[in-house]
Amino acid sequence: MHFTNKTVLISGATRGIGKAIAIKLASNGANIVIAAKSTEENPKLGGTIYSAAAEIEAAGGKALAVQTDIRFEDQIQHVVQQAVEKFGGIDIVINNASAINLSGTEQTESKRFDLMHSINVRGTFLFTKHAIPYLKKSSNAHILTLSPPINIIPKWLGSHVAYTMSKFNMSMMALGWAEEFKNSKIASNALWPVTTIDTAAVRNILGGEMLAKMSRTVDILADAAYFILSKENLEYTGNTFLDEEVLAKEGITDLSKYSVVKDAQLYKDLFV
């Protein structure tokens, strides 16, 4: 129960990767504060902040569900205050919420550009900013951002520059915070999958059932996040980790259990 009495503030944890990480930490004793928008279930996506909270508590943790749209600073301030009032502080911030639109420049509508940057960049920045005063009081503070290694190569910049910029910005913040807050003993890292992950985004936006069957489960990122966040005394900080890399450091190299379909040919994720 490595995370007993530790409080985790996570954005967008009603489903998918965010929920899997939350449940993994909850099963190891963590208090989880879910900052996400869904209070009514969308059949295409599934899950609400309340259903996620129920699963988290069933896993053995304590949960607080607070409807939050991280595009709005007052809502971020509200969820941070709720977390502190409920659990006494914040030990870990996980920047999981993200918007995706894989279109070229001419096809990217201004509202889609603004959405990605208001959630992925501005939202991530403010979500973390307002938690910093409480992270500084933690005995083992971490920031974990779900974003990729920064590969400034034509393949990723040319295909969908607006989305790529927003995700690389998230990684730059993760690296920047590691340096800015090292004297406050706050670790900051980014985490990204080597393969596609079976999520609503993969099924509804990227490739449907076919791509889902060529993917890994969300559990691989939950396990990788667990190992990163378990480290103490800034052992891990200033990294843009890939999930396989984190697990290899723990001696875990047989990743077959994470495949959605046994022995399937796996599809590389974006930016890898």
WOTAKA-V384903 format. One record per residue. N is the residue number from 1. RES is the residue in one small letter. SS is DSSP state (2 for helix, 1 for strand, 0 for the rest). PHI is phi in whole degrees, 0 to 359 (none if undefined). OMEGA is omega in degrees with one decimal (none if undefined). Layout:
n = (N,N)
res = (RES,RES)
ss = (SS,SS)
phi = (PHI,PHI)
omega = (OMEGA,OMEGA)
This chain:
n = (1,2,3,4,5,6,7,8,9,10,11,12,13,14,15,16,17,18,19,20,21,22,23,24,25,26,27,28,29,30,31,32,33,34,35,36,37,38,39,40,41,42,43,44,45,46,47,48,49,50,51,52,53,54,55,56,57,58,59,60,61,62,63,64,65,66,67,68,69,70,71,72,73,74,75,76,77,78,79,80,81,82,83,84,85,86,87,88,89,90,91,92,93,94,95,96,97,98,99,100,101,102,103,104,105,106,107,108,109,110,111,112,113,114,115,116,117,118,119,120,121,122,123,124,125,126,127,128,129,130,131,132,133,134,135,136,137,138,139,140,141,142,143,144,145,146,147,148,149,150,151,152,153,154,155,156,157,158,159,160,161,162,163,164,165,166,167,168,169,170,171,172,173,174,175,176,177,178,179,180,181,182,183,184,185,186,187,188,189,190,191,192,193,194,195,196,197,198,199,200,201,202,203,204,205,206,207,208,209,210,211,212,213,214,215,216,217,218,219,220,221,222,223,224,225,226,227,228,229,230,231,232,233,234,235,236,237,238,239,240,241,242,243,244,245,246,247,248,249,250,251,252,253,254,255,256,257,258,259,260,261,262,263,264,265,266,267,268,269,270,271,272)
res = (m,h,f,t,n,k,t,v,l,i,s,g,a,t,r,g,i,g,k,a,i,a,i,k,l,a,s,n,g,a,n,i,v,i,a,a,k,s,t,e,e,n,p,k,l,g,g,t,i,y,s,a,a,a,e,i,e,a,a,g,g,k,a,l,a,v,q,t,d,i,r,f,e,d,q,i,q,h,v,v,q,q,a,v,e,k,f,g,g,i,d,i,v,i,n,n,a,s,a,i,n,l,s,g,t,e,q,t,e,s,k,r,f,d,l,m,h,s,i,n,v,r,g,t,f,l,f,t,k,h,a,i,p,y,l,k,k,s,s,n,a,h,i,l,t,l,s,p,p,i,n,i,i,p,k,w,l,g,s,h,v,a,y,t,m,s,k,f,n,m,s,m,m,a,l,g,w,a,e,e,f,k,n,s,k,i,a,s,n,a,l,w,p,v,t,t,i,d,t,a,a,v,r,n,i,l,g,g,e,m,l,a,k,m,s,r,t,v,d,i,l,a,d,a,a,y,f,i,l,s,k,e,n,l,e,y,t,g,n,t,f,l,d,e,e,v,l,a,k,e,g,i,t,d,l,s,k,y,s,v,v,k,d,a,q,l,y,k,d,l,f,v)
ss = (0,0,0,0,0,0,1,1,1,1,1,0,0,0,0,2,2,2,2,2,2,2,2,2,2,2,0,0,0,0,1,1,1,1,1,1,0,0,0,0,0,0,0,0,0,0,0,0,2,2,2,2,2,2,2,2,2,2,0,0,0,1,1,1,1,1,1,0,0,0,0,0,2,2,2,2,2,2,2,2,2,2,2,2,2,2,2,0,0,0,0,1,1,1,1,0,0,0,0,0,0,0,0,0,0,0,0,0,0,2,2,2,2,2,2,2,2,2,2,2,2,2,2,2,2,2,2,2,2,0,0,2,2,2,2,0,0,0,0,0,1,1,1,1,1,1,0,0,0,0,0,0,0,2,2,2,2,2,2,0,2,2,2,2,2,2,2,2,2,2,2,2,2,2,2,2,2,2,2,2,0,2,2,2,0,1,1,1,1,1,1,1,0,0,1,0,1,0,0,2,2,2,2,2,2,2,0,2,2,2,2,2,0,0,0,1,0,0,2,2,2,2,2,2,2,2,2,2,2,2,0,0,0,0,0,0,0,0,1,1,1,1,2,2,2,2,2,2,2,0,0,0,0,0,0,2,2,2,1,0,0,0,0,0,0,0,0,1,0,0,0,0)
phi = (none,301,254,303,69,267,250,248,257,231,267,65,255,283,200,59,298,301,294,298,296,300,293,300,290,296,293,251,100,285,272,242,253,267,251,208,269,286,250,234,286,266,304,285,253,80,87,225,298,281,292,296,299,296,292,297,291,295,281,114,260,255,230,228,258,230,300,215,252,288,286,244,298,295,289,296,299,294,291,298,294,297,298,292,293,283,242,91,170,223,253,220,244,242,269,253,300,199,248,231,206,265,245,286,301,292,268,276,288,301,292,287,302,296,298,297,283,285,270,294,260,297,297,300,298,287,300,286,309,285,268,306,303,274,299,298,269,282,280,205,276,221,242,234,243,276,204,268,303,274,255,278,233,305,305,273,287,283,285,200,299,295,293,302,304,295,287,294,298,299,292,297,296,302,290,297,292,301,284,298,249,295,287,267,62,255,279,219,218,246,220,211,276,286,249,296,243,288,229,299,296,295,287,264,243,268,195,67,298,298,290,303,285,258,243,259,279,296,298,294,284,298,292,297,298,304,293,298,285,282,289,241,55,59,300,244,201,76,246,249,282,261,303,299,297,296,293,298,297,266,83,259,242,274,254,298,293,272,288,298,242,305,64,289,290,272,258,295,283,301,74,252)
omega = (-173.0,-173.2,178.1,-179.7,173.6,-179.1,-176.6,174.6,-174.8,178.5,173.7,-174.0,-179.6,-175.2,169.2,-173.9,-178.1,179.8,180.0,177.7,-179.7,-179.2,178.3,-179.7,178.0,179.6,175.6,168.1,-173.1,165.1,-176.7,174.1,-176.9,177.5,-176.3,-170.6,-165.3,172.4,173.2,-172.0,170.1,-175.5,-179.5,-175.2,-178.9,173.1,172.2,177.6,-177.7,177.2,176.8,179.3,179.3,178.8,178.8,-180.0,176.9,179.0,175.7,178.9,173.0,-175.1,171.3,-180.0,-179.6,178.8,-173.5,170.0,-172.1,170.6,-175.1,-173.9,-178.9,177.5,174.9,179.3,-179.8,-177.1,176.4,-179.7,177.4,179.0,-178.1,179.5,-177.2,-170.1,174.1,179.4,176.9,-179.7,-174.5,172.0,177.0,178.2,-175.6,-177.1,-177.8,174.7,-176.7,172.9,-172.4,179.9,176.4,-174.6,-176.7,-177.3,-177.2,178.3,-177.8,-179.1,177.7,175.7,-178.0,-179.6,-178.8,-177.6,179.0,177.4,-171.4,-174.1,-176.9,-178.7,177.8,-179.5,-175.8,178.2,179.1,-178.1,-174.2,176.5,-174.1,-178.7,-179.7,175.2,-179.9,-179.2,-177.0,177.6,178.8,-172.9,178.1,165.2,176.9,-176.0,-179.4,-176.8,-167.4,166.9,-175.5,179.4,-177.6,-180.0,-174.9,-176.3,-175.0,178.6,-175.3,-173.3,-175.3,-168.5,-177.3,178.8,-179.4,178.3,-175.8,-178.9,176.7,175.6,177.5,179.7,177.1,176.3,179.3,179.0,179.6,-179.1,177.9,179.5,-175.1,-171.5,-179.6,179.3,174.8,178.1,174.9,177.0,177.7,179.6,171.7,-179.3,-178.0,-179.2,174.3,-179.9,171.2,-178.3,-178.2,179.5,177.3,179.7,179.0,-177.2,-172.1,-173.4,-166.7,-173.7,174.9,-175.7,-178.3,179.7,177.7,-179.1,177.0,-173.8,171.4,178.5,178.7,-176.0,-178.5,178.0,176.0,179.5,179.1,178.5,178.8,-178.1,178.9,-174.1,176.8,-175.5,-177.2,173.9,176.5,177.7,173.3,171.1,179.8,-179.4,166.5,-172.6,161.4,-174.6,-179.0,-179.9,-179.8,-178.0,178.3,177.4,178.5,179.5,-178.5,-178.3,174.4,-175.1,-174.6,-177.4,-178.5,-179.2,176.4,176.8,-177.3,176.3,179.1,171.7,-175.3,-177.3,179.5,178.5,174.5,173.9,-179.4,none)
